[in-house]
Amino acid sequence: MSEMQKPFVAKVVVHMGVGEAGERLVNAENIMADLTKGSKPIRSYAKNTLPAFGVRRGQPLGCKVTLRGEKAVTFLQTALKCYVVENVLHARQFDATGNFGFGIEEHTDFPGQAYDPKIGIYGMDIIAVIEKKGTRTARRKIQQKKLNSKLHVTREESMAFVTESFGIEVE
């Protein structure tokens, strides 16, 4: 397999949905900055108004961080150790384009995190985007081209990459 054909972790997106603004959201942002080693979280806002849940359009509901490069790989390794039971991920966690995601119920599962009754427990969703080198040609502004079919990451390639890189079995 050539260097262009090898998949890699393009980015990891970590999202915490709190459901309300205020102190809980600030606590979530502080926890996320701590977990991601200083990356600054940005807020995510409600797209629609849902009166049944007391949510208004434009109201801050959560926060997220996008990690790239070595920082993304290191965070993903730590998160997989916290999430994976018996070293197994399920095939349904992978989509058709090779990305995969999982959720962690408690931030206290991460090393160095302790339970604080004043803060509470926060869960998070983690999405890993797997790409091959050269996919930027489809996203760039100047001389944008269609992506060659060899550069698309399939579900099977992504599963093989996760097994090979992180030592995790995919069922």
Solvent accessible surface area in square Angstrom, and as a share of the most:
residue,aa,sasa,rsa
1,M,165,0.74
2,S,64,0.41
3,E,105,0.47
4,M,93,0.42
5,Q,47,0.21
6,K,95,0.40
7,P,22,0.14
8,F,75,0.31
9,V,10,0.06
10,A,17,0.13
11,K,59,0.25
12,V,0,0.00
13,V,33,0.19
14,V,1,0.00
15,H,57,0.26
16,M,1,0.00
17,G,58,0.56
18,V,16,0.09
19,G,45,0.43
20,E,80,0.36
21,A,41,0.32
22,G,41,0.40
23,E,130,0.58
24,R,102,0.37
25,L,0,0.00
26,V,64,0.37
27,N,23,0.12
28,A,0,0.00
29,E,30,0.13
30,N,92,0.47
31,I,11,0.05
32,M,1,0.00
33,A,29,0.23
34,D,84,0.44
35,L,15,0.07
36,T,3,0.02
37,K,159,0.67
38,G,61,0.58
39,S,21,0.14
40,K,172,0.73
41,P,14,0.09
42,I,104,0.53
43,R,87,0.32
44,S,25,0.16
45,Y,123,0.47
46,A,11,0.08
47,K,169,0.72
48,N,102,0.52
49,T,75,0.44
50,L,87,0.43
51,P,115,0.73
52,A,98,0.76
53,F,160,0.67
54,G,56,0.53
55,V,16,0.09
56,R,157,0.57
57,R,182,0.67
58,G,44,0.43
59,Q,29,0.13
60,P,25,0.16
61,L,41,0.20
62,G,1,0.01
63,C,0,0.00
64,K,72,0.31
65,V,6,0.03
66,T,64,0.37
67,L,4,0.02
68,R,150,0.55
69,G,43,0.41
70,E,133,0.60
71,K,84,0.36
72,A,0,0.00
73,V,40,0.23
74,T,67,0.39
75,F,13,0.05
76,L,0,0.00
77,Q,77,0.34
78,T,40,0.23
79,A,0,0.00
80,L,2,0.01
81,K,168,0.71
82,C,34,0.20
83,Y,67,0.25
84,V,20,0.12
85,V,113,0.65
86,E,154,0.69
87,N,86,0.44
88,V,31,0.18
89,L,0,0.00
90,H,70,0.31
91,A,26,0.21
92,R,187,0.68
93,Q,36,0.16
94,F,8,0.03
95,D,64,0.33
96,A,87,0.67
97,T,86,0.50
98,G,0,0.00
99,N,35,0.18
100,F,3,0.01
101,G,16,0.16
102,F,13,0.05
103,G,33,0.31
104,I,7,0.03
105,E,152,0.68
106,E,67,0.30
107,H,6,0.03
108,T,31,0.18
109,D,73,0.38
110,F,8,0.03
111,P,102,0.64
112,G,86,0.82
113,Q,35,0.15
114,A,83,0.64
115,Y,127,0.48
116,D,52,0.27
117,P,104,0.66
118,K,178,0.75
119,I,59,0.30
120,G,20,0.19
121,I,80,0.41
122,Y,9,0.04
123,G,33,0.32
124,M,6,0.03
125,D,74,0.38
126,I,0,0.00
127,I,75,0.38
128,A,0,0.00
129,V,25,0.14
130,I,3,0.02
131,E,28,0.12
132,K,3,0.01
133,K,89,0.38
134,G,25,0.24
135,T,13,0.07
136,R,151,0.55
137,T,39,0.23
138,A,31,0.24
139,R,150,0.55
140,R,60,0.22
141,K,194,0.82
142,I,144,0.73
143,Q,128,0.57
144,Q,111,0.49
145,K,117,0.50
146,K,193,0.82
147,L,43,0.21
148,N,85,0.44
149,S,90,0.58
150,K,133,0.56
151,L,25,0.12
152,H,96,0.43
153,V,12,0.07
154,T,62,0.36
155,R,83,0.30
156,E,118,0.53
157,E,54,0.24
158,S,0,0.00
159,M,34,0.15
160,A,61,0.47
161,F,30,0.13
162,V,0,0.00
163,T,63,0.37
164,E,149,0.67
165,S,52,0.33
166,F,34,0.14
167,G,44,0.43
168,I,8,0.04
169,E,100,0.45
170,V,31,0.18
171,E,116,0.52
